[in-house]
Amino acid sequence: MIEIAIAGSIGGLIKSIFESKGRVVLPYIEIIKDKNNNSVPYVHLGFVSNMLLGAFISYYTMPNIASAFTTGISSAFLSEKLIESQIK
């Protein structure tokens, strides 16, 4: 089962590399303004979030390593879009 989580995690990393055009986005903190014009720190996890999502979803849904890798690529993309749509 650990192999499946690792394959999903690698799929999430590959997705992150493709999405950022060959670069890996490292985690960083950004100061943003909220609705009341207050400064709030916001943590961007970068490639780590894609790896975690890929590993988690692959571990719980996929039976073999090849499908876990593919799910790691696609699930990170789909999960990010779902989360972003809920925030707006």
LINBELMO-V824744 format. One record per residue. N is the residue number from 1. OMEGA is omega as a letter, one per 40 degrees, with the letter a starting at -180 (none if undefined). Layout:
# LINBELMO-V824744
n:N omega:OMEGA
n:N omega:OMEGA
This chain:
# LINBELMO-V824744
n:1 omega:i
n:2 omega:i
n:3 omega:i
n:4 omega:i
n:5 omega:i
n:6 omega:i
n:7 omega:i
n:8 omega:i
n:9 omega:i
n:10 omega:i
n:11 omega:i
n:12 omega:i
n:13 omega:i
n:14 omega:i
n:15 omega:i
n:16 omega:i
n:17 omega:i
n:18 omega:a
n:19 omega:a
n:20 omega:i
n:21 omega:i
n:22 omega:i
n:23 omega:i
n:24 omega:a
n:25 omega:i
n:26 omega:i
n:27 omega:i
n:28 omega:i
n:29 omega:i
n:30 omega:i
n:31 omega:a
n:32 omega:i
n:33 omega:i
n:34 omega:a
n:35 omega:a
n:36 omega:i
n:37 omega:i
n:38 omega:i
n:39 omega:a
n:40 omega:i
n:41 omega:a
n:42 omega:a
n:43 omega:i
n:44 omega:a
n:45 omega:i
n:46 omega:a
n:47 omega:a
n:48 omega:a
n:49 omega:i
n:50 omega:i
n:51 omega:i
n:52 omega:i
n:53 omega:i
n:54 omega:a
n:55 omega:a
n:56 omega:a
n:57 omega:i
n:58 omega:a
n:59 omega:a
n:60 omega:a
n:61 omega:a
n:62 omega:a
n:63 omega:a
n:64 omega:a
n:65 omega:a
n:66 omega:i
n:67 omega:i
n:68 omega:i
n:69 omega:i
n:70 omega:i
n:71 omega:i
n:72 omega:i
n:73 omega:a
n:74 omega:a
n:75 omega:i
n:76 omega:i
n:77 omega:a
n:78 omega:i
n:79 omega:i
n:80 omega:a
n:81 omega:i
n:82 omega:i
n:83 omega:i
n:84 omega:i
n:85 omega:i
n:86 omega:a
n:87 omega:a
n:88 omega:none
